[in-house]
Structures are given as C-alpha cells and as structure tokens.
C-alpha cells in the first residue's frame, strides 16, 4: 500500500501594544483553500507585562478557531460527497 505524505504550514502573525495582543493564524490547504482565524488576549493593568504570554494565549485562541473552521469544512465536505446530512464532528 502506498502512503502519501501531506504537510500543512500554519502561519501565525501577532499585533501587540501594551495591553492587547491579537493573533492571526493562516493555513493553506493542498486544494488551494486558505483558512484564516483570529485570537486575542488582553492584559489586565495589574498584571506584569509579559508579551510572550499574550502571544501564547492569543495564538492558542486563533489555533482553536482554526481547528473549528477545519472541522466545519470537513463536515460540509462529507455531507456533499455523501449526499446526506452526517453527524457533526466534535472535538
């Protein structure tokens, strides 16, 4: 049996100021589709300024949203290919 190796590269971009971190996650799929998701983190003024923590939180939220979009896309493709409504895919 032949196995095909497929790889995806996820790009993450961050925009930050002293209080807010925003993240954008982007993946380009082999079919040419681009899926983009956003995440955010807000630092409370009493917290110490730790930009890496804000990036981790905002990045995780963007990746979580990206995962949900990919699950939805897969679910829709299953329905289209089968001609029926399937059970939702849960995490």
C-alpha positions as CSV (number, residue, x, y, z in Angstrom):
1,X,0.0,0.0,0.0
2,X,1.3,3.4,-0.9
3,X,1.2,6.2,1.6
4,X,1.1,9.9,0.6
5,X,2.7,12.4,2.9
6,X,1.0,15.7,3.1
7,X,2.2,18.7,5.1
8,X,0.5,21.9,6.2
9,X,2.3,25.0,7.3
10,X,0.4,27.3,9.7
11,X,1.5,30.9,9.7
12,X,1.0,33.0,12.8
13,X,1.2,36.8,13.0
14,X,0.9,38.9,16.1
15,X,0.0,42.5,16.6
16,X,0.6,43.9,20.1
17,X,0.5,47.0,22.2
18,X,1.0,47.3,26.0
19,X,-2.5,45.9,26.8
20,X,-3.6,43.8,23.8
21,X,-2.3,41.0,21.7
22,X,-4.0,39.9,18.5
23,X,-3.1,36.8,16.5
24,X,-4.0,35.7,13.0
25,X,-3.5,32.0,12.0
26,X,-3.5,31.0,8.4
27,X,-3.2,27.6,6.8
28,X,-3.1,27.0,3.0
29,X,-4.6,23.6,2.2
30,X,-3.5,21.4,-0.7
31,X,-6.7,22.2,-2.6
32,X,-5.8,25.9,-2.6
33,X,-8.2,26.9,0.2
34,X,-6.9,29.3,2.7
35,X,-8.4,29.2,6.2
36,X,-7.8,32.2,8.5
37,X,-8.7,32.6,12.1
38,X,-8.2,35.3,14.8
39,X,-7.5,35.2,18.5
40,X,-7.0,37.9,21.1
41,X,-5.6,38.4,24.6
42,X,-5.9,41.4,26.9
43,X,-3.6,42.2,29.8
44,X,-5.1,43.4,33.0
45,X,-3.4,46.6,34.1
46,X,-2.3,45.0,37.4
47,X,-0.6,42.1,35.6
48,X,3.1,42.4,34.7
49,X,3.9,43.0,31.0
50,X,4.8,39.6,29.6
51,X,4.3,39.8,25.8
52,X,5.1,36.1,25.3
53,X,2.2,35.1,27.5
54,X,-0.1,37.3,25.5
55,X,1.1,35.7,22.3
56,X,0.6,32.2,23.7
57,X,-3.0,33.0,24.7
58,X,-3.9,34.9,21.5
59,X,-2.2,32.2,19.4
60,X,-3.9,29.4,21.1
61,X,-7.3,31.1,20.6
62,X,-6.5,31.6,16.9
63,X,-5.5,28.0,16.5
64,X,-8.6,26.8,18.3
65,X,-10.8,28.8,16.0
66,X,-8.7,27.5,13.0
67,X,-9.4,23.9,14.2
68,X,-13.1,24.6,14.5
69,X,-13.2,26.0,11.0
70,X,-11.4,23.0,9.6
71,X,-13.8,20.6,11.4
72,X,-16.7,22.5,9.9
73,X,-15.2,22.4,6.4
74,X,-14.6,18.7,6.7
75,X,-18.1,18.1,7.9
76,X,-19.5,20.0,4.9
77,X,-17.4,18.1,2.5
78,X,-18.5,14.8,4.0
79,X,-22.1,15.9,3.5
80,X,-21.5,17.0,-0.1
81,X,-19.8,13.8,-1.0
82,X,-22.3,11.5,0.6
83,X,-25.5,13.4,-0.4
84,X,-26.8,13.3,3.1
85,X,-26.5,15.1,6.4
86,X,-24.0,13.5,8.7
87,X,-23.5,13.7,12.4
88,X,-21.5,16.8,13.5
89,X,-17.8,16.3,14.2
90,X,-17.0,17.1,17.8
91,X,-13.6,17.9,19.4
